[in-house]
Amino acid sequence: LQKAASEKPDLIVLDLMLPGIDGLEVTKILKSDSKTLHIPIIMLTAKGEEADIVAGLELGADDYITKPFSPRILIARVRAVIRRKDKSKKDNDLETIQIHNILINPRKREILAKNKPIDLTFTEFQILYYLAKRPGWVFTRFQIVDAVRGDDYPVTDRSVDVQIVGLRKKLGLCGKYIETVRGVGYRFREKP
């Protein structure tokens, strides 16, 4: 329990039958602590009765696997739980950003540049938000496409360049904050 709070693992695989403490009790403690509340838990146990499964899931386990199990199924379920966690984190990571003369409100999908509303396409908005969340960081075109559209989206490097040109134009004088890093990609300027 102490390691989970201090090291914050990506996921916990937990047996119900632990020496000294029941796995259900561990789940209850982890899910009631703000430091460990968001860590996904997969219960892996020989207890396969319906009541055990329901109790584990109702206490906050994200999945429940009974023994004997296939290692490939365990790996697939771990990946699925982490994917759901990442998507949930992405969905909850919508903070309003105010940087230089630009205000970006992702919940309302609004952009104000020098207090003037700017109309952006979906992709332009996503690119601006992605870059502005990490001012000073340099991102490759591939990283930008992956963050904005996903790695299975068919797009060329030059598509990002076209979006950046349109974005800079729409932002007017504030477009200068999106900088080209030759041979690499783009960054949002850290200092005005």
Beta strands, then each sheet from edge to edge (+ up, - down):
strand 1: 12-14
strand 2: 41-45
strand 3: 63-66
strand 4: 97-99
strand 5: 102-105
strand 6: 110-113
strand 7: 116-117
strand 8: 139-140
strand 9: 178-181
strand 10: 185-188
sheet 1: 1+ 2+ 3+
sheet 2: 4+ 5- 6+ 7-
sheet 3: 8+ 10- 9+
end
